[in-house]
Amino acid sequence: MPLKSCCIYSIGAFSLVMLIIGISLVLSNAFPNVFQSRVKTEVVLRNGTEAFDAWADPPAPIYMQFYFFNLTNPGEVLDGERPAVVEIGPYTYREYRPMEDVVFHDNGTRVAAVNPKTYIFQRNMSRGPESDLIRTVNIPAMTVMERLKDNKVIANLIAAYMRSSGIGLFTTHTVGELLWGYEDVLLKRLKTFMPDLDDIFGLFYKNNASSDGDYMFFTGQQNYKDFARVDTWNGKSSLDWWTSDECNMINGTNGASFHPIISKNAELYMFSSDLCRSLYAVYTNDVTVKGISGYRFVPPFEVFANVTVNPANAGFCVPAGNCLGSGLLNVSLCKQGAPIIMSSPHFYQADEKFVQDVFGMRPKKEEHETAIDINPV
């Protein structure tokens, strides 16, 4: 986002603490090696196995929670003051994510599928109704201005139209509209000149009851560590948004499941289409969740650090050489040109200057850390 100080929302892919229970099995203390060998051969994506059923349609309920930052001083921001925001949420949705169009390939070593997600609002688990109003950055207006900034004539015409129509850099909409879409006045006006332009905007517009692309997964038949690992996404084995081969790699699973028999020294790789990149997590401590023992894995600071801390992250500087501080990721190239920069909630683990730039930021490890709790078997 062009206004570096306006953090709009916290999307679950970057901020949600995920609980992955997997398949509960009874350990045999007498024959641990035999048991582990059995698990490695049985936990395969193959019709008729419990592993396949849990992968294809997770039996445990999944929830997505959204939080918004409501801007309280728009006039002062326009005068150069730092934004003051109040966090509002959660707004909770039950998420259904069955695998569809499942087709096995290569004698069962790979499986193709799409993973549509459907969201149903849960009022009893939410701070308020979807009709709650949020004042935030006017993303459509910012996107239009960013795209046309090099064409001064058109940019001036759009600026004049915005002034005459009362369209500003900030806007107020309901939670439901911001998430799932609303007809935008500026986009509707531009549509008269650009018929192919979509005049509906929403942070998750077209994401409800739809998939994020076509996946090809390894089944784990040949190697248990390949269980549910992504081979290709949308027909490609690598991405093309970033400026280095390493940053464009598609590594790991889609984050919903991992291979069995996980050790504490493992690095769990996952690919997130929401984040437009792959990342990894490392073991931090043992946990117990609803009576189930597990390991907690957390992405280390280096994953989102700036290039002075982690030179390998130079590939995430777009355009090439345009590097942001620690904790920020410019995803505009994979978000249809919208000027969006992602961070952890409240700029957790980001450079302190970003926290100080916005009044109301209170990063806390226990609330804003991304974590995966996983049963090691």
C-alpha positions as CSV (number, residue, x, y, z in Angstrom):
1,M,0.0,0.0,0.0
2,P,1.4,3.4,-0.8
3,L,0.5,4.7,2.7
4,K,3.1,2.7,4.6
5,S,1.4,3.5,7.9
6,C,-2.1,2.1,7.0
7,C,-2.3,-1.5,7.9
8,I,-5.8,-2.7,6.8
9,Y,-6.4,-6.2,7.8
10,S,-5.0,-9.4,9.1
11,I,-5.4,-12.3,6.8
12,G,-5.3,-15.8,8.3
13,A,-2.6,-17.1,6.0
14,F,-0.1,-14.8,7.6
15,S,-1.5,-14.4,11.1
16,L,-3.8,-17.3,11.9
17,V,-2.6,-19.8,14.5
18,M,-3.3,-23.0,12.7
19,L,-4.0,-26.3,14.5
20,I,-3.3,-29.4,12.5
21,I,-4.2,-32.5,14.4
22,G,-4.0,-35.1,11.5
23,I,-4.8,-38.7,12.1
24,S,-4.9,-39.9,15.7
25,L,-3.1,-43.2,16.2
26,V,-2.4,-45.3,19.3
27,L,1.4,-45.7,19.7
28,S,2.8,-49.0,20.6
29,N,5.6,-48.6,23.1
30,A,6.7,-52.2,22.6
31,F,7.3,-51.9,18.8
32,P,8.1,-48.3,17.9
33,N,10.2,-49.1,14.9
34,V,7.5,-51.5,13.5
35,F,4.9,-48.9,14.2
36,Q,6.7,-46.1,12.5
37,S,7.4,-48.3,9.4
38,R,3.7,-49.1,9.3
39,V,2.7,-45.4,9.5
40,K,5.2,-44.5,6.7
41,T,3.6,-47.0,4.4
42,E,-0.1,-46.4,5.4
43,V,-0.1,-42.6,5.4
44,V,-0.5,-42.3,1.7
45,L,-2.9,-40.3,-0.5
46,R,-4.7,-43.3,-1.8
47,N,-8.4,-44.1,-2.0
48,G,-9.6,-46.1,1.0
49,T,-7.0,-44.8,3.5
50,E,-7.8,-42.7,6.5
51,A,-5.0,-40.3,5.4
52,F,-6.7,-39.7,2.1
53,D,-10.1,-39.2,3.7
54,A,-8.7,-36.6,6.2
55,W,-6.8,-34.8,3.4
56,A,-9.8,-34.8,1.0
57,D,-12.3,-33.5,3.6
58,P,-10.8,-32.5,7.0
59,P,-13.1,-34.0,9.7
60,A,-12.2,-31.3,12.3
61,P,-14.1,-27.9,12.1
62,I,-11.9,-25.2,10.6
63,Y,-12.5,-21.5,11.4
64,M,-11.1,-18.3,9.8
65,Q,-11.1,-15.2,11.8
66,F,-10.7,-11.7,10.5
67,Y,-9.7,-8.5,12.3
68,F,-9.9,-5.0,11.0
69,F,-8.1,-1.8,11.9
70,N,-10.7,1.0,12.1
71,L,-9.1,4.4,11.3
72,T,-10.2,7.1,13.8
73,N,-8.4,10.2,12.5
74,P,-8.7,10.4,8.7
75,G,-8.5,14.2,8.6
76,E,-5.3,14.3,10.7
77,V,-3.8,11.7,8.4
78,L,-4.5,13.9,5.4
79,D,-2.7,16.7,7.2
80,G,0.4,14.6,7.7
81,E,-0.3,13.1,11.2
82,R,0.3,9.5,11.9
83,P,-2.8,7.2,11.7
84,A,-4.6,6.2,14.8
85,V,-6.4,2.8,14.6
86,V,-8.5,0.6,16.8
87,E,-8.6,-3.2,16.2
88,I,-12.1,-4.6,15.7
89,G,-12.8,-8.3,15.6
90,P,-12.9,-11.2,15.4
91,Y,-15.4,-11.9,12.6
92,T,-15.5,-15.6,12.5
93,Y,-16.4,-17.9,9.6
94,R,-16.7,-21.7,9.5
95,E,-14.5,-22.8,6.6
96,Y,-15.3,-25.8,4.5
97,R,-12.4,-26.9,2.3
98,P,-13.0,-30.3,0.6
99,M,-10.7,-31.4,-2.2
100,E,-12.5,-31.6,-5.6
101,D,-11.8,-32.9,-9.1
102,V,-9.3,-35.4,-7.6
103,V,-7.5,-37.4,-10.3
104,F,-4.5,-39.8,-9.6
105,H,-1.6,-39.8,-12.0
106,D,1.6,-41.8,-12.6
107,N,0.5,-45.0,-11.0
108,G,-0.7,-43.2,-7.9
109,T,2.5,-41.3,-7.1
110,R,0.8,-37.9,-7.8
111,V,-2.7,-36.6,-7.5
112,A,-4.3,-33.5,-9.0
113,A,-7.0,-31.6,-7.2
114,V,-8.5,-28.2,-6.5
115,N,-9.3,-27.0,-3.0
116,P,-12.4,-24.6,-3.0
117,K,-13.1,-22.9,0.3
118,T,-16.6,-21.9,1.5
119,Y,-17.0,-19.5,4.4
120,I,-20.2,-19.4,6.6
121,F,-20.5,-16.5,9.1
122,Q,-20.6,-17.5,12.7
123,R,-22.4,-14.7,14.6
124,N,-22.0,-16.4,18.0
125,M,-18.2,-16.5,17.6
126,S,-17.9,-13.0,16.3
127,R,-17.5,-9.5,17.8
128,G,-20.5,-8.2,15.9
129,P,-22.6,-8.8,12.8
130,E,-21.2,-8.5,9.2
131,S,-23.0,-5.1,9.1
132,D,-20.4,-3.5,11.4
133,L,-18.9,-0.5,9.7
134,I,-15.1,-0.1,9.2
135,R,-13.3,3.0,8.1
136,T,-10.1,2.1,6.2
137,V,-8.0,2.8,3.2
138,N,-9.8,3.1,-0.1
139,I,-8.0,0.3,-1.9
140,P,-9.7,0.7,-5.3
141,A,-8.9,4.4,-5.5
142,M,-5.3,3.7,-4.4
143,T,-5.0,0.9,-7.0
144,V,-6.3,3.1,-9.8
145,M,-3.9,6.0,-8.9
146,E,-1.0,3.6,-8.6
147,R,-1.6,2.1,-12.0
148,L,-2.1,5.5,-13.8
149,K,0.5,7.5,-11.9
150,D,2.7,7.7,-15.0
151,N,-0.1,9.1,-17.2
152,K,-0.5,12.6,-15.8
153,V,-3.4,13.6,-18.0
154,I,-5.6,10.6,-17.1
155,A,-4.4,10.8,-13.4
156,N,-5.5,14.4,-13.2
157,L,-8.9,13.6,-14.8
158,I,-9.4,10.8,-12.2
159,A,-8.4,13.1,-9.4
160,A,-10.8,15.7,-10.5
161,Y,-13.6,13.2,-10.7
162,M,-12.8,11.9,-7.2
163,R,-13.0,15.4,-5.8
164,S,-16.3,16.2,-7.5
165,S,-17.8,12.9,-6.4
166,G,-16.5,13.1,-2.8
167,I,-14.3,10.0,-3.2
168,G,-11.4,10.2,-0.8
169,L,-8.4,8.1,0.2
170,F,-10.4,6.6,3.0
171,T,-13.8,4.8,2.8
172,T,-16.3,3.3,5.1
173,H,-18.0,-0.1,4.4
174,T,-19.4,-3.0,6.3
175,V,-17.3,-6.0,7.2
176,G,-19.3,-8.1,4.7
177,E,-18.7,-5.6,1.9
178,L,-15.0,-5.3,2.6
179,L,-14.5,-9.1,2.7
180,W,-16.9,-10.3,0.0
181,G,-17.3,-7.4,-2.3
182,Y,-19.2,-4.1,-3.0
183,E,-19.9,-2.0,-6.1
184,D,-17.2,0.7,-6.2
185,V,-18.2,4.1,-7.5
186,L,-14.9,4.9,-9.1
187,L,-14.5,1.5,-10.7
188,K,-18.0,1.7,-12.0
189,R,-17.2,5.0,-13.6
190,L,-14.0,3.7,-15.2
191,K,-15.9,0.7,-16.5
192,T,-17.8,2.9,-19.0
193,F,-14.4,3.4,-20.7
194,M,-12.9,0.0,-19.9
195,P,-15.8,-2.6,-20.3
196,D,-13.6,-5.5,-19.1
197,L,-13.0,-3.8,-15.8
198,D,-14.7,-5.5,-12.8
199,D,-16.4,-2.8,-10.7
200,I,-16.8,-5.0,-7.6
201,F,-14.1,-4.9,-5.0
202,G,-13.6,-7.0,-1.9
203,L,-10.6,-8.4,0.0
204,F,-11.9,-12.0,-0.6
205,Y,-14.1,-11.2,-3.6
206,K,-14.6,-14.3,-5.7
207,N,-12.8,-16.4,-3.0
208,N,-15.9,-17.7,-1.4
209,A,-16.9,-21.1,-2.8
210,S,-13.9,-21.0,-5.2
211,S,-10.4,-22.4,-5.3
212,D,-7.0,-20.7,-5.4
213,G,-5.8,-22.8,-8.4
214,D,-5.0,-26.2,-9.7
215,Y,-2.7,-28.3,-7.6
216,M,-0.6,-31.4,-8.3
217,F,0.4,-33.2,-5.1
218,F,2.8,-36.1,-4.4
219,T,0.9,-38.9,-2.6
220,G,3.8,-40.1,-0.5
221,Q,3.7,-43.6,-2.1
222,Q,7.4,-43.5,-3.1
223,N,8.6,-41.5,-0.1
224,Y,6.6,-40.8,3.0
225,K,8.3,-37.4,3.3
226,D,6.6,-36.4,0.0
227,F,3.1,-36.9,1.5
228,A,0.9,-34.0,0.3
229,R,3.9,-32.0,-1.0
230,V,3.0,-29.7,-3.8
231,D,4.5,-30.6,-7.2
232,T,2.9,-27.9,-9.3
233,W,0.4,-25.1,-8.9
234,N,-1.6,-23.9,-11.9
235,G,0.6,-26.1,-14.0
236,K,3.9,-24.5,-12.9
237,S,6.6,-25.9,-10.7
238,S,7.9,-22.4,-9.8
239,L,6.5,-18.9,-9.5
240,D,7.4,-15.8,-11.6
241,W,6.7,-12.9,-9.3
242,W,10.0,-12.6,-7.6
243,T,13.5,-11.7,-8.8
244,S,15.4,-14.9,-7.8
245,D,15.0,-18.6,-8.5
246,E,15.2,-19.4,-4.8
247,C,12.3,-17.0,-3.9
248,N,10.2,-18.4,-6.8
249,M,10.4,-22.0,-5.6
250,I,7.2,-23.8,-4.6
251,N,8.2,-25.8,-1.5
252,G,6.4,-28.1,0.8
253,T,2.6,-28.8,1.3
254,N,-0.2,-26.3,1.1
255,G,-0.1,-26.0,4.9
256,A,-3.1,-28.2,5.6
257,S,-1.2,-31.4,6.2
258,F,2.4,-32.7,6.5
259,H,4.2,-36.0,6.3
260,P,4.1,-38.4,9.3
261,I,6.8,-39.1,11.8
262,I,8.0,-35.5,12.3
263,S,11.1,-34.9,14.4
264,K,11.9,-31.8,16.4
265,N,14.8,-30.9,14.0
266,A,12.6,-30.9,10.9
267,E,11.9,-27.8,8.8
268,L,8.3,-27.8,7.7
269,Y,8.0,-26.1,4.3
270,M,4.7,-24.8,3.0
271,F,3.4,-22.9,0.0
272,S,0.8,-20.1,0.5
273,S,-1.0,-18.7,-2.5
274,D,-2.3,-15.9,-0.2
275,L,1.2,-14.9,0.6
276,C,2.4,-15.6,-3.0
277,R,5.5,-17.5,-1.7
278,S,6.8,-20.5,0.2
279,L,8.0,-20.4,3.7
280,Y,9.2,-22.7,6.5
281,A,8.7,-23.3,10.2
282,V,11.0,-24.8,12.9
283,Y,10.3,-26.5,16.2
284,T,10.0,-24.2,19.3
285,N,8.3,-26.2,22.1
286,D,6.0,-29.1,23.0
287,V,2.3,-28.3,23.4
288,T,-0.9,-30.1,24.4
289,V,-4.1,-29.2,22.5
290,K,-7.3,-30.7,23.8
291,G,-5.4,-33.6,25.3
292,I,-3.4,-34.3,22.1
293,S,0.4,-33.9,22.4
294,G,2.1,-32.0,19.7
295,Y,5.1,-29.9,18.5
296,R,4.8,-26.2,17.9
297,F,6.5,-25.0,14.7
298,V,7.0,-21.3,14.0
299,P,8.5,-19.5,11.0
300,P,11.8,-18.0,12.3
301,F,12.5,-14.3,12.2
302,E,14.8,-14.8,9.2
303,V,11.9,-15.8,7.0
304,F,10.6,-12.2,6.8
305,A,13.8,-10.4,7.7
306,N,15.3,-7.7,5.5
307,V,18.2,-8.4,3.2
308,T,20.8,-7.2,5.7
309,V,19.7,-10.0,8.1
310,N,18.9,-12.6,5.4
311,P,20.5,-11.9,2.0
312,A,18.4,-14.7,0.4
313,N,15.3,-12.5,0.8
314,A,16.7,-10.0,-1.8
315,G,14.6,-11.9,-4.4
316,F,11.4,-10.6,-2.6
317,C,12.4,-7.0,-3.4
318,V,10.2,-5.9,-6.2
319,P,11.0,-4.1,-8.4
320,A,14.5,-5.5,-8.1
321,G,16.5,-3.6,-5.5
322,N,13.4,-2.0,-4.0
323,C,13.7,-3.7,-0.6
324,L,11.3,-3.1,2.3
325,G,12.1,-3.4,6.0
326,S,11.9,-6.6,8.0
327,G,8.4,-8.0,8.4
328,L,6.9,-6.6,5.2
329,L,6.2,-8.3,1.9
330,N,5.1,-6.4,-1.3
331,V,2.6,-8.7,-3.0
332,S,1.3,-6.3,-5.5
333,L,2.6,-8.3,-8.5
334,C,0.5,-11.3,-7.6
335,K,-2.5,-9.3,-6.5
336,Q,-3.4,-7.9,-10.0
337,G,-1.3,-4.8,-9.4
338,A,-3.1,-3.6,-6.2
339,P,-0.6,-1.8,-4.0
340,I,-0.8,-4.2,-1.1
341,I,2.0,-4.9,1.4
342,M,1.5,-7.7,3.9
343,S,2.7,-8.0,7.4
344,S,2.0,-10.0,10.6
345,P,-0.7,-8.5,12.8
346,H,0.3,-5.3,14.5
347,F,3.6,-5.4,12.5
348,Y,4.8,-8.2,14.8
349,Q,8.6,-8.9,14.2
350,A,8.7,-6.0,11.7
351,D,11.0,-3.0,12.1
352,E,10.1,-0.9,15.1
353,K,9.6,2.2,12.9
354,F,6.5,0.6,11.4
355,V,5.0,0.0,14.8
356,Q,5.7,3.6,15.8
357,D,4.2,5.0,12.5
358,V,0.7,3.9,13.5
359,F,-0.9,4.7,16.8
360,G,-2.6,1.6,18.1
361,M,-0.1,-1.0,17.1
362,R,0.7,-3.4,20.0
363,P,2.5,-6.5,18.7
364,K,2.5,-9.4,21.1
365,K,4.1,-12.8,20.5
366,E,1.3,-14.8,22.2
367,E,-1.4,-13.1,20.0
368,H,0.3,-12.3,16.7
369,E,2.9,-15.1,16.1
370,T,2.2,-17.5,13.3
371,A,2.3,-21.0,14.7
372,I,1.5,-24.6,13.7
373,D,0.7,-27.2,16.3
374,I,1.1,-30.6,14.8
375,N,1.0,-34.2,16.2
376,P,4.4,-35.6,15.3
377,V,2.9,-39.0,14.2
